[in-house]
Amino acid sequence: MFFLLYWELFFTALAYVLVRLCLKLKESPYVIMIYFPLFTVPLSLPFTLLSWSTPTFTNWIYLFMIGLFTQLGQTFLTFGYRVLPAGKAATMSYIQVPLAALGGLFIFHENISFNFILGSLLIFIAILFVIKKS
């Protein structure tokens, strides 16, 4: 399991650095954003077809919202890399975890443990240190 986590972290970091490099080479952010679905859709399609189950109407709404907010997040992230170096922008991406948990709390009524709250506070403190250091 840890092996997969390291590969995920490696490819995430590689993607951040490559986006920043493409922006330095004056590539349009819109071109950069189109490469993600052009790469992931063909790779994930066989796995999707092997385990397909038809979504309900509610699931289609959730899928639409996931797609919409993912695209908005990718847009802001890509344009953000124009302003910040990859290392600082990647540090800011750690805020996703606490925000996703808050979304789960308010939308899906999930429980949040004390350890998670403590970890989220540590993330926010670390981000504040990074911001103040700059």
C-alpha positions as CSV (number, residue, x, y, z in Angstrom):
1,M,0.0,0.0,0.0
2,F,2.8,2.4,0.9
3,F,4.5,1.6,-2.4
4,L,1.4,2.9,-4.3
5,L,1.3,6.0,-2.2
6,Y,4.9,6.9,-3.0
7,W,4.2,6.5,-6.7
8,E,1.1,8.7,-6.4
9,L,3.2,11.3,-4.6
10,F,5.9,11.0,-7.2
11,F,3.6,11.5,-10.2
12,T,1.7,14.3,-8.4
13,A,5.0,16.2,-7.8
14,L,6.1,15.5,-11.4
15,A,2.8,16.9,-12.7
16,Y,3.2,20.1,-10.6
17,V,6.7,20.6,-11.9
18,L,5.8,19.9,-15.5
19,V,2.9,22.4,-15.4
20,R,5.2,25.0,-14.0
21,L,7.8,24.2,-16.7
22,C,5.2,24.5,-19.5
23,L,4.0,27.8,-18.1
24,K,7.6,29.1,-18.1
25,L,7.9,28.0,-21.7
26,K,4.8,30.3,-22.4
27,E,2.4,27.4,-23.1
28,S,-1.2,28.5,-22.7
29,P,-2.8,27.3,-19.4
30,Y,-5.8,26.1,-21.5
31,V,-3.6,23.8,-23.5
32,I,-2.1,22.4,-20.4
33,M,-5.5,21.7,-18.9
34,I,-6.7,19.8,-21.9
35,Y,-3.9,17.3,-21.7
36,F,-5.1,15.9,-18.4
37,P,-8.4,14.5,-19.8
38,L,-6.7,13.5,-23.1
39,F,-4.4,11.3,-21.1
40,T,-6.6,10.0,-18.3
41,V,-9.8,9.2,-20.2
42,P,-8.3,6.7,-22.6
43,L,-6.3,5.1,-19.8
44,S,-9.3,4.8,-17.4
45,L,-11.9,3.8,-20.0
46,P,-11.1,0.1,-20.1
47,F,-11.3,-0.2,-16.3
48,T,-14.6,1.8,-16.3
49,L,-16.1,-0.5,-18.9
50,L,-15.1,-3.6,-17.0
51,S,-16.9,-2.6,-13.8
52,W,-19.7,-0.4,-15.3
53,S,-22.9,0.2,-13.3
54,T,-25.5,2.6,-14.5
55,P,-25.7,5.7,-12.3
56,T,-29.0,6.9,-10.8
57,F,-30.2,10.4,-11.5
58,T,-28.8,11.5,-8.2
59,N,-25.4,9.9,-9.0
60,W,-25.4,11.8,-12.4
61,I,-25.9,15.1,-10.5
62,Y,-23.0,14.2,-8.2
63,L,-20.9,13.2,-11.1
64,F,-21.7,16.5,-12.9
65,M,-20.8,18.5,-9.7
66,I,-17.6,16.6,-9.3
67,G,-16.6,17.3,-12.9
68,L,-17.5,21.0,-12.6
69,F,-15.6,21.6,-9.4
70,T,-12.7,19.5,-10.6
71,Q,-12.4,21.6,-13.7
72,L,-12.7,24.8,-11.7
73,G,-10.0,23.6,-9.3
74,Q,-7.7,22.6,-12.2
75,T,-8.2,26.0,-13.8
76,F,-7.3,27.9,-10.6
77,L,-4.4,25.6,-9.9
78,T,-2.9,26.0,-13.4
79,F,-3.3,29.7,-13.4
80,G,-1.9,29.8,-9.8
81,Y,1.3,28.1,-11.1
82,R,1.9,31.2,-13.2
83,V,2.3,33.2,-10.1
84,L,3.9,30.9,-7.6
85,P,6.9,28.6,-7.8
86,A,5.9,24.9,-7.9
87,G,7.2,24.2,-4.4
88,K,5.1,26.9,-2.8
89,A,2.0,26.1,-4.8
90,A,2.3,22.4,-4.1
91,T,2.4,23.2,-0.3
92,M,-0.8,25.1,-0.6
93,S,-2.5,22.0,-2.2
94,Y,-2.3,20.3,1.2
95,I,-5.3,22.4,2.2
96,Q,-7.4,20.1,0.0
97,V,-7.7,17.4,2.7
98,P,-9.3,19.6,5.4
99,L,-11.6,21.3,2.9
100,A,-12.7,17.9,1.5
101,A,-13.4,16.7,5.1
102,L,-15.5,19.9,5.7
103,G,-17.4,19.2,2.5
104,G,-18.0,15.6,3.7
105,L,-19.2,16.9,7.0
106,F,-21.7,19.4,5.6
107,I,-22.8,17.6,2.5
108,F,-22.7,13.9,3.5
109,H,-22.9,14.3,7.3
110,E,-19.7,12.4,7.9
111,N,-18.0,12.4,11.3
112,I,-14.7,14.1,11.8
113,S,-12.4,12.8,14.5
114,F,-10.4,14.8,17.0
115,N,-7.2,13.5,15.4
116,F,-8.3,14.8,12.0
117,I,-9.0,18.2,13.5
118,L,-5.6,18.2,15.1
119,G,-3.9,17.2,11.8
120,S,-5.8,19.9,9.9
121,L,-4.6,22.5,12.4
122,L,-1.1,21.3,11.9
123,I,-1.5,21.7,8.1
124,F,-2.8,25.2,8.5
125,I,0.0,26.2,10.8
126,A,2.6,24.7,8.4
127,I,1.0,26.6,5.5
128,L,1.1,29.8,7.5
129,F,4.8,29.2,8.2
130,V,5.5,28.8,4.5
131,I,3.5,31.9,3.6
132,K,5.4,34.0,6.3
133,K,8.8,32.6,5.1
134,S,8.2,33.9,1.6
